[in-house]
């Protein structure tokens, strides 16, 4: 059975709306929609309205436009250090991109900043990865991945085991030694910015760029 949260995500994906537009359509506040995305259950008429909207837009909506809307959650560092302490990222992203082929629903994207991972990941590339970490840390040894360190920084790096520690390696910069990882995003695809179409930009602070490895 499809949950309300799944229906809301499907509505946003099919319509291209942001949370504010969905809230306006359902005649509720954006904060209410955000709570629904976090697992709060609507009741009565609001639940009925979501089900009706889902049936109209998702079940009966047009099928000819093949593609996927993926939220961009901010920048990821490849030679620039992304410190997101001021970042306020809604669940549907700071921006959204349309990719002209079908992808899974649980994907998010980041925009690359920096040149330490050239030639594979260039400045402005969009890295698409899984929202939730699906595999244990050991799986990623020797692999490139999107990571968030335990002090909140985000990078795209190669994860290397060094004794009992974890190091993050770049193609063109010194390693970052002995880090703790809060999250690992398995990379689904890396796309040049010319191959994706950015939808209407959403406001928000995307993080502070500083010098890093």
Buried (B, 14 or more C-beta within 10 A) or exposed (E): EEEBBEBBBBBBBBBBBBBBBBBBBBEBEBEBBBBBBEEEEBEEEBBEBBBEBBEEBBEEBEEEEEBBBBBBBBBBBBBBBBBBEEBEBBBBBBBBBBBEEEBEEEBBBBBBBBBBBBEEBBBEBBBBBBBEBEEEEEBBEEBBBBBBBEEEBBBBBBBBEEEEEBBBBBBEBEBBEEBEBBBBBBBBBBBEBEEBEEBEEBEBEBBBBEEBB
